Amino acid sequence: MNAPDTPPPPPSLRAAIAHRFSLLDDKADDTEIDRSLRAGVELRGATPWILMFAIVIASVGLNTNSTAVIIGAMLVSPLMGPIVGLGYGVGIFDFALVRRSLKNLAIAAAISLLTSTLYFMLTPLDEAQSELLARTTPSLWDVLIALAGGLAGIIGQTRREKSNVIPGVAIATALMPPLCTAGYGLANGNWSVFGGAFYLFSINCVFIAFAAVVVIEFLRLPHRKFVDPRRGLRVKGAVWFIVLVTGLPSIYLAARLVDNEVFKSRARDFVRKEFKAARVHVLDMRVTPASKEIEVTLIGQRLPAAAIAAIEGRLPAAGLHKAHLAVHQAQAEDRKDEKIDIGSLKADILADIVRNNQQALQERDATIAALREQLTSQHGWVEQAAAVTREFEAQYPQCGNVLVGRAVPPGEGQAVPVPFLSADCRRLPRADEVKRIDAWLKVRTGQADARLVLAAKRGKLFRHTDGKEADAPVTPNQG
């Protein structure tokens, strides 16, 4: 009798965790990974055009401070290919691929700098916006973002099922905005902006490539073997040297950024605490960590110089060493009891706002009334013109094509339109009839400067209201 099948023993906790976080289960074939990463290195055909258009989009976004436009440009950017190819070439010791990646990356950077510099030289908006200035002071956090983004990107590119990792990495690492900011620095001759922005771009390139080297080494993809093992060690040492040289300045910048933020926080707490007890109100406060300046604008009871000096003397105790306090107050005319009534000040401001709103409403109502009056007048004139046309046609059936309107007479420099009546007649009325029609038209329209134009279809002779004949009719400009 056969023994019953026994279930396999449950996996250990270590094996379960290793299986859960394994990067080998859904890894693509080594040949497919190699082909995909090598294909993204080349910058030719449509790719340079896409890069230039993406640079223009990013430059416009930085110039107008539009975050959405900048994100769109980063999604279009093809800069990730040469950088990942560079890391892949270093990881498998393919120095021909490394040289090709460096060449394409240099070409891409040159195209980007040229395009962005040209844009910022031509744009009329020359003010540095916050989105642009944010790319001029890299720090350790930018290194962490580039490293984490590079790790996510290379892991996503080595999977069988491709995902949306690469667009997310392009947005997070932000390769294009630093290049555009560097172009802004070149266009304006601001070398500090150019240096900070290009250093941020270098951080992103180095640490994305370094992340690719780490993942390629972990996945143990096929790589070239050196006859001399020491050469491989030298290559790895060079990689670590470049990484350290690129990353160390960011540590200093990060420390300075932290110091500045700590100084700002302490300054705000100090001003809030020291001036809370006094009968004053802090209208504005500006903190400049670089020069250790704390500038405060006060309204309310004027503080004596001795009180301000005492407050400034307590700066070191609050951790604000070497800081300087500058206080601006309302001018007092040597009266100790003078102070500003904040409630009255607010009431005056609200009263001004109400008066301005009332004036704007009155002007709007006057404009609406004038437009209504003009519209009513126009409707009345249309009805009057129709009545004049019917009456004229009933009295003179030999005339047709009757046109009644208002126009500015040409060549007279008169800006006010006058009424006119024009008609084509098979037989022109006599001179006395023309005068009678003219008088009737002036009375009927209520304007003494009304014009009458009668044209004979035969003979091309035209009789006017003054009784004279001409070879061409008066052609009014219809209003």
Buried (B, 14 or more C-beta within 10 A) or exposed (E): EEEEEEEEEEEEEEEEEEEEEEEEEEBBEEEEBBEBBBEBBBBEEEBBEBBBEBBBBBBBBBBEBBEEBBBBBBBBBBBBBBBBBBBBBBBBBBEEBBEBBBBBBEBBBEBBBBBBBBBBEEBEEEEBBEBBBBBBBBBBEBBBBBBBBBBBBBBBBBBEEEEEBBBBBBBBBBBBBBBBBBBBBBBBEBEEBBEBBBBBBBBBBBBBBBBBBBBBBBBEBEBEEEEEEEEBEEBBEEBEEBBEEBBEBBEEBBEBBEEBEEBBEBBEEBBEEBBEEBEBBBBEBEBBBEEBBBBBBBBBBBBEEEBBEEBBEEBEEBBBEEBEBEBEBBEEEEEEEEBBEEEEEEEEEEEEEEEEEEEEEEEEEEEEEEEEEEEEEEEEBEEBBEEBBEEBEEEBEEBEEBBBBBBBBEEEEEEEBBBBBBBBBEEBBEEEBBBEBBEBBBEBBEBEEBBBBBBBEEEEEBBBBEEEEEEEBBEBEEE
